[in-house]
Amino acid sequence: MTFHKGGFHPAAPVLLPAVPVGLHRVLDLVVSGEATSRAEIARRSGLARSTVGQQVAHLVGHGILEEIESGESVRGRPPRVLTLSPRAGTIAVADVDTLASRVAIADLTGRLLAEDTVHVRLDSGPETVLERVSERLLGLLEKAGRDPRRVRQVVMGLPGPVDFQRGCAVRPTGMPGWDAYPAAEALGARFRAPVRVDNDANLMALGEAVQDEVDTPLLCLKIAAGIGAGLVTASGDIYRGADGAEGDVGHIRAVDGGDALCTCGNVGCVRGIASHRAVLRTLGIPETTDDDPRHGERELAERITDNDPAAVHALRQAATAIGELAAMLVVMYNPRTLVLGGPLSDLRDDLLSGVRAVVYQRALPLTTRKLTITTTRPDGTSAIRGGIALALRGVFSEQGIARLLVDDRED
């Protein structure tokens, strides 16, 4: 592997200590905002004040929590409140797509610190993409004044089937060189932190599900170069299949798929007639140009805005095919929320109306009576937000907390 340039190298395995239940409980209460003082923690946790004091001292001593004066006091000394320390660490997230990758860093409260876009094509190969993405993330860390040795978790989304346990893509289409490439291992060597690699539609679904007042189960369809699905269960977990192939729904045969050739080698797949790339191909619109990597996206939006008959017809046909697919998935999974994402979702009214019409016509009334059909957040950060949420779950798991307490990394 040639990805170790840049100064970081794999660390030797560290035997992680068991995390005391009391310490875990104290940290949970502070991170969630349920308790911000020692007295509140003792009251909510049922732990003795002496135990709370010991655990707080331990967390403050390791730079995970800090205790500061709140400045809100009617009389006497201002109360002291506990909060996550900025020194506790940072998480890094990358949402890799076919033409560009969005990268971001966040603190351990989930607050977004900085984000950027890396214009590198997925078909450049994993080493090139990971190198460019890593360099940009390191640049964001430097600009934000964050120590790269205190990156606690890295999450990367890929637009293809992913083996979550191994941290690599599995037999993806349109991703030369990515099959079984050890992406998690490569990023882990660079950042010396745990790495989670997941499917981009899964991260997009999680990013939508963690928003306030969003009901789960939540099903997200990402309509881009391909069509992928992510499902977040009622308990808030991402549904994952046995081999990383869950959600690759673009390869299901469309009702009116005809003989359109798909990248998988089959004909009539939904991806081949209703993906963003397929719509552009139907209209003869180049996906990119030398001057504008988002040329196809912009051109299609302009044609729809101008009510170009061919563009409107192509979009409506795609919406019908996606609606048929969505109706089948709604019957199968019975979600509370169906979210449409990707470039086609930006054409909100035309796509939504077409998909809704088919879903409500084709799916059983019991599965649609409380169903909300909408599009992803308008700022396009759903997958990044999902990556942050997934990273935080890892950081504040029992194993993640143990890592926080064993910060023996060398300069």
Secondary structure by P-SEA (a helix, b strand, c coil): ccccccccccccccccccccaaaaaaaaaaaacccccaaaaaaaacccaaaaaaaaaaaaaaccbbbbbcccccccccbbbbccccccbbbbbbbccccbbbbbcccccccccbbbbbbccccccaaaaaaaaaaaaaaaaaaaccccccccbbbbbccccccccccccccccccccccccaaaaaaaaacccbbbbbbaaaaaaaaaaacccccccbbbbbbccbbbbbbbcccbbbbbcccccccccccccccccccccccccccccccccccaaaaaaaaccccccccccaaaaaaaaaaaaaccaaaaaaaaaaaaaaaaaaaaaaaaccccbbbbbcccccccaaaaaaaaaaaaacccccccccbbbbbcccccaaaaaaaaaaaaaaaacaaaaaaaaaccccc
